[in-house]
Amino acid sequence: MKTVTTLEELFQARSELPSPVGLVPTMGFLHEGHLILMRQAKQTCASVVVSIFVNPTQFGPGEDLESYPRDIEHDLALLEHLGVDLVWLPTPEVMYPPNYQTWVEVSDVTQPLEGSFRPGHFRGVTTVVSKLFNAVRPDVAVFGQKDAQQVAVVKQMTRDLSYPIKIDVVPIVREGDGLALSSRNTYLKKPQRKAATVLYKSLRKAEAAYLEGERRADAIRRIMTDTIAEEPLASVQYVSCADLDTLQELEMITSKALLSMAVYVGQTRLIDNWILQP
Ligand code: AMP
């Protein structure tokens, strides 16, 4: 496994990789939810590139950029064990050199949900993902369904900017009690960790109602809100029952719907989602 930092090193190492090349972009502090993306890439590609970069431009003021968990040594050991070919660890200066001026923005699909509570977040995401695509030139890029809106936004950008890259999406990896794996779960103290299962609980309750025939999106949203309200350590930022492609809120569920939410457990903001199949 090769580890590189500068663009020159990356271009050299990339040119030596057999095709097809798969890319897995991450912010590090790797867990099983990341590793499954790399296994997926290994299955379909001859070479796998992983990037680890805590991208400052996708964090808003007051968000956890400084405290975001980092453990590069451990990450590299996991990646080596997995048989990843190339790891790119750009510094902020490599990604955003002095006098940096160029941004990639996707319009409609970035507006609701995460976009409405984290202004500028997706501009940071699409800019950095587009820079990763340009530098690595992968044939396939693998993302997790955990960040459902990110998947929709990246797919839109890939189409709109004509990137010849296949976007693969991997289902959410969860703990035994349903909590979606996330680097941010390390922020949770013991009682909060227990309370955090309420996100999954609310998704399952909503799905159960759907399977019993409930099709009113409002009623589905209320089930999720009410379930979360029963957990004193949790407070809802948003719950959504939206069209899976446009992410616009639904009145009636008539096609694939995305249930999603952002919930604070203490100071920690957690997201989760579930797809309702017709
Ligand atoms: P991050 O390091 O949080 O930026 O995540 C890097 C990639 O891993 C993104 O595509 C995430 O959606 C994906 N990911 C993170 N957690 C999970 C999980 N629990 N299950 C599936 N994919 C995940």
Boltz pocket constraint, residues with backbone or C-beta under 6 A from the ligand:
constraints:
  - pocket:
      binder: B
      contacts: [[A, 25], [A, 26], [A, 27], [A, 28], [A, 33], [A, 34], [A, 37], [A, 142], [A, 143], [A, 144], [A, 145], [A, 146], [A, 147], [A, 170], [A, 171], [A, 172], [A, 173], [A, 174], [A, 180], [A, 181], [A, 182], [A, 183]]
      max_distance: 6.0
